[in-house]
Amino acid sequence: MKYDYLIVGSGLFGATFAYLAKQKGKRCLVIDKRPHLGGNIYCEKMEGINIHKYGAHIFHTSNKQVWDFVNSIVEFNRYTNSPVANYKGKLYNLPFNMNTFYQMWGVTTPEKAMAKIEEQKAEAVAKMKSDGITEPRNLEEQAQVLIGKDIYEKLIKGYTEKQWGRKCTELPAFIIKRLPVRLVFDNNYFNDKYQGIPIGGYNKLIEGLLNGVETRTNVDFSTMKDSWHNIADKLIYTGAIDEYFDYCYGKLEYRTVRFETEILDTPNYQGNAVVNYTEREIPYTRIIEHKHFEMFGQEVYDSPKTIISKEYSTEWQPGMEPYYPVNDKRNNELADKYREKARNEQNVIFGGRLAEYKYYDMAPIIEKVLKFDF
């Protein structure tokens, strides 16, 4: 059977492409090497709770077309991302806002908060000048001239070092180009107009997108790479770009995440979906309590158990799940060489996080696919 499109990968890019292509009357076959569909937004149900198996995913956008599109597939709930930071047992609201500044310094007005921030920023700049430094040389210096010593040391330093696996003094300054400061009592992490989680979990979104589309799991594209032309007219590839080209220029690097998931005999462990642990001595970066993505108020206590996942950031090795591209000079130059090679590949579209070697939120992926001419 000949298809219009062979789509490699059933994540958000591949599933959205298949849905829109089907709407245009195109025949699609979606394959995935995993035993399930949905890529990294796949949810596994345990104790009646949807577990974000590959890490927390919170949909957010200011694009009404994208929001209306996903809600036409499945209705989204009212979840608002308001993470909390735990530093040595003390809790701070994120992102940095008036609640954070009150918790940090006891200040109660925007004027006093800004004065404290400016005072600490000036101290950081003065120290650099006394050392003969005119521009921040690393992430530590950059962060302190942007936000000051207190917030950097309690809420940024340890968390960042765990994320990247190296000291902030060894990380380039450009990683932190700016740090958002909100002089209002607002714990909403995102500035976007719309945000939420699909009611019933992300599997409902993927099932809706792939409804009526032929799919096959446990299929490795490498086994049909040389013969896909016999299956379809065009290829939509969402896998790793360096793997597609047999690593001809070398392997791209990633950071990855390891999860430790536990079922607890309590209905409410931490009272929030996301709690970051910002001290270096605690090995995990954050704890996700999955039920809070979809259960609110008394609903939380209707379920007698809860499920948490501790996240450990680590260096990627072959065989691990690649999560975050490493945006250093070596990898950026290597990725550019692969992208140039991809542009010359006939009848192949490379799309998504791995195929473009670029970190994406979910909404921009859908926005990008919506612009395709099928």
N, C-alpha and C positions, 0 to 999 in steps of 0.2 A: 504494500500500500504506500503510495507516495503522498507525503505531507507538504504543505506550504512551508511550515516551520518545524524544525526540530529544536526544542528549547531545552538546554542543558542547565538544570537547576530549578527547583520549585520554590525558591524564596520569593520575596516580594517583587523583585524585578521580573523574574520568569513567570510567576503566576499572573501578575498584572498584564504582562505582554500577551499571555495566552488568552486571557479574558477579552481584551480589546480586539485581538486578532479574530477570535471566534465571532465577536459581534460584527466583524466585517466579512464574515463568511469564509474565513480561512481555516484550513485543516491543520491542527497542531498536535504534536506529540511531545509531552513533557517527561523528561527522565531525571532521576535523582539517584545519586549513589548511596544515599542514606536509606534506612528502612522506612522512613516517613516523609511526608510532604511538608513544605513550609519553611525550609531552611532554618535560619536562626530564630525565627519568631515562633517556631513550633512550641506548643504547650503540652505537657504531660499531666494528666489528671491523677492526683493522689489525695485520698481522704476527702474527695469532693472539691478539691482546690486545684485550680489551673496553675501548674508550675512552669515558670518561664525557664525552660531547660537550658537555654544558651544565654542566660542573662536577662536582666530586666529590660523590657521594651515598652516605652511610653510614647504613644502617638501624639504629635503636636505639630500644628501648622497655622499659618495665617492665610493660607490660600483656600478660599471658599470652594473653588472647584474641586480641589483635592479632598477637602472635608466632606463635601456633598457626595463625592464619588465613593469614598469608603463607607459612608453611612447608607448608601444605596445598596451595599452588599450586606452589611450587618450594622445594627445600631450600636453606637459607642456610648459608654457611661460617662459619668461626671468626674472621674478620677483627676485630681490635681497633684502634680508632683511637687512635694514640699519636703525635701530631705532634711535630716537632722545630722549634725556632726557630734561625735562623742570623742572628747579629748580628755583622757585620764579621768573618766567618770563624769565630767561636766558636759552639759549639752548646749549646743549652739545651733541656731537656725541658719539654713542656707536657702538661697544665695545670700551674700553679705548684705544685710539690710538693717533697719533700725532695731529689730529684735536682737540681731547678732551684736550690734554695738552696745546695746544695753547689757546683754549678757557678758560682754567682754570688759566694758569699762564703767557700766552704771550710768551712762549718759542717756538722757531722755528726750533731747531735742535734736533735730537735724543739724542745727548750728554747732552744738557741742560735739556731735559725732564728727562732723567735718573738720572741726578744729583739732580734734585728737588725731585724726588721720593725717592731716597736713603736718602736724607736729612730728609725727613719726616718719613721714616721708622725708621731711627736711633733715631729720637726724641721719637717715640712711644716705642721703645725698652728701651731707657734710662728711660722713665717714669715708665715703668713696673718694671725695676730693682730698681728704687728709692722706689717703693712701696713694694719691697721684692718679686716680682712675677717673676718666671723664665720661665713659659710657659703661653700662652694665656688661660684665664679661660672661655672666652665667645666669641661670634661672633664679638662683638665690638673690643676687643683687637686683635683678630686674623686678622680682616680686616685691622686694622691700621698698624700692623707689615708687612702686605703684600703690601699695597698701600699708606699708609700715611693718615694724618688727613683730608686734603681738599677734596679729592675724596670720602673718606668714608662718611664724613658729608653731602656732597652735592648730591652724586649720589647713595649711598648704604644705609645709615642709615634709612631714612624715608620710602623708597620703601620696604626694607626688613621688617621693623616693620609692615607695612600695610599688606604685604604678609602673615606673620606668626601670626599677631594679638597679638604680645608681643614685649617687648623692646629687642634690640640687646644684652643688658647686661644679659638678661634672656635666650638667645638662645645659644646652645652649639657651641663651636668653630669649630667643624668638619663640620658644614654646609658649611663653606667657606674654602675649602682645598687649593684652589689657585685662583688667579684672573689674567686672561690673560691680559698682557700688550703688545701692539703692537707699536713698534717704527717706524711705517710707517703711511702715510696718507691713510688709508684704512678703510672705514666705513662698509664693508661687515661683518655682524655679525658672519656668519659661515665660518669655514675653509674648508668645504666640496667642492669637485670638481663640484658637480651638485646641483642646487636648482631651484625651480620654483613652480608655481601653475597650476593645470590642466586648459587648455583653456576651458572656459565654466563652471568652478567650479568643486568642488569635487564630486558633484552628478554624473557628467559624468564618473568619475573613478569608483564609486560604481555601476552605471548602467552597465558599461562595464564588471566589474567583476562578476556581478550576472545575466548577460544576459543568458537566457535559464535555469536558476536555479529556482526551485520552492521556493517562499518566502511567508511568512505570517506575517503581522504586527498586532499590538494590541493583541499579544499572550504572556501571562505570563507563563514562564516555570514552575513556582511553581505548576500550575494546572495539569501538566503532569509529574512531577518529578518521581512519583512512577510507571508510566506506559510507560516511554519513550522506554523501551526495546521492547515494542510491535510495536514501530514505526520504529526503526532503530537498526542496529547492533552496532554502536558506537556513542558516544556523544562528540561533540566539545563544550565545555562550556567556554564562555567569560564573564560571569557575575561575581558578587562579590563572592569570594571564601567562605567568612564566611556565606553568605546567603545560599549558596548551602548546607552547613553542618548545617543549622538551628541555626547558632550562638552558637554552642555547647561549644566553648571555650570563648565566649564573642564577642563583636563587635569591628571590626577594625575601626580606625579613619582616617579621611581625612580632607584636606582643600578643600574648594569649591569656586566657583566664581559666583557672581551675575552680570547680565548685564543690563544696561539701554541703550536702543537703540532709537535713534532719527532720524527722517527724517528732513533734513535742506534745506532751499531754497537758496542754494548756490552750485555752481559746485565743489568747492574745499575749504574744511574747514581748514585743517592743513598742506596740502602739502606733507603728508607722511602717510604710512599705520599705523605706530606704533609710538606713542609718549608716553613715560613714564613720570609720574608725581612723582618726587622723594621726594618732601617735605611732611612731616608727616601730615600737616594741611589740605591738599587736600585729601578727603576720598578715591577717586578711585586711582588705581595703574597706569592705562594707558587708553588712548583713541585709539580705532581702527577706521580708516576711510577705509571702506571695498573696495571702488572702486579702490584704489591704488594697490590692489593685482592683478588686471586684466586690468586696464586702465593706459596707459602711454602717456606722452606728451599731445598733443592736444586732444586725446581721452577723457581725464578727463573733458574737457569743452564741449564735445558733449552731455553730460548728464547734464541737468540744476540743478539737485538736488544731494545731497550726503547723505550718511547714516553713522552715527558714533555709536559706542558702548563704553560706559564707563564701566570699569571692577572694581568690588569691591571684594576683597578677604575676605573670611569670614570662620568661623568655621562651619564644616559640621554638620548637624543634620539629623536624619532619615527622608526620604522623599525628601531631597535635592539631587542634582546630585553630586556624589563623583568624585573629580578630582585628587587630589594629595595625595598619601600615606604619612602618617606622620612617618618619619624615626627616631623614638625615640626607646628607649630600650623596652618599654612595647609593642609597636605595632610590632616591628621586631620579638620579641620572640613569640608573638601571631601568626603572619603570618607564622613563621617557623612550628608551630604546625599544622596549617591548611595545609601547603604545604606537610608535612609528611603524613597527612591523605589522601590528594589528590593522593599521589603516590601509595596508596594502593587501590584506587578506580578502579574497573574493567571496561575496555572498555570506559574510559572517559579520554579525553585530556583537560587539563586546559590551556588556553592560552590568553594572552593579559594583559592589564593594571590592570583590576579588578580581574581577575582570578589568577593572579600571585602576586598581591599586589606590583606592581613595576611600576614606571613611565617609559614610553616608548616614544621615538620619533616615527614617522611613518615608516621611512625606516627600522629600526631594526625589527619592527613587520613583515614587508614583507620578510626581509632576513631570519627571523626565520621560517616562513611558507614555504619558498622555499626549506628548508632543509628537510622537512617532507618526509617520505617514505609512499606513498599512496598505 
